[in-house]
Amino acid sequence: MTDIVTRRLRLRRSSRDDASALSRYRSDPCVARYPSWRSPIDQVEGIVADYLTESPEGLGVFQ
């Protein structure tokens, strides 16, 4: 996947280093108000590991 970079935004493939930031984001009460997820860091590390197996070329959702 090629990174998409603008002056204000960078879209890139996930990495294992993203787990702690994703956990903080998903644990924010404003973000987690309606979804049913709870995201302790060990669970988010598994989510990020799953992201790394996905391909933007395949069918379905790519995150």
C-alpha positions in Angstrom: 0.0 0.0 0.0 1.3 3.4 -0.9 1.1 6.1 1.8 -1.2 9.0 1.0 0.2 12.3 2.3 -1.3 15.8 2.2 -0.3 18.9 4.1 -2.6 17.9 7.0 -3.0 14.2 6.8 -1.0 11.0 6.3 -2.8 7.7 5.6 -0.6 4.7 5.9 -0.7 1.0 6.7 -1.1 0.2 10.4 1.9 -1.0 12.4 2.3 -2.8 15.7 3.5 0.5 17.2 -0.1 1.9 16.7 -1.6 -0.4 19.4 -1.2 2.0 22.4 -2.6 5.0 20.5 -5.5 3.0 19.2 -6.2 1.7 22.7 -6.2 5.3 24.1 -8.5 6.4 21.3 -11.0 3.5 21.7 -11.0 4.0 25.5 -11.9 7.7 25.2 -15.4 8.0 26.7 -16.5 10.3 23.9 -15.4 7.8 21.2 -16.7 4.7 23.1 -20.0 6.2 24.1 -22.1 4.1 21.7 -20.0 1.2 20.4 -19.9 -1.9 22.5 -16.1 -2.3 22.4 -13.8 -2.1 25.3 -10.1 -1.9 24.3 -7.5 -2.8 26.9 -4.1 -2.8 25.3 -3.8 -6.6 25.0 -7.0 -6.8 23.0 -5.9 -3.9 20.8 -2.6 -5.6 20.1 -4.6 -8.5 18.6 -6.8 -6.1 16.6 -3.7 -4.4 15.1 -2.1 -7.9 14.4 -5.3 -8.7 12.4 -5.0 -5.4 10.5 -1.5 -6.5 9.4 -2.9 -9.6 7.7 -5.4 -7.7 5.6 -4.8 -6.6 2.1 -6.2 -3.5 0.3 -6.3 -5.7 -2.9 -8.8 -8.2 -1.4 -12.5 -8.2 -0.9 -14.1 -6.9 2.3 -13.0 -4.2 4.7 -9.4 -2.9 4.8 -8.4 -0.9 7.9 
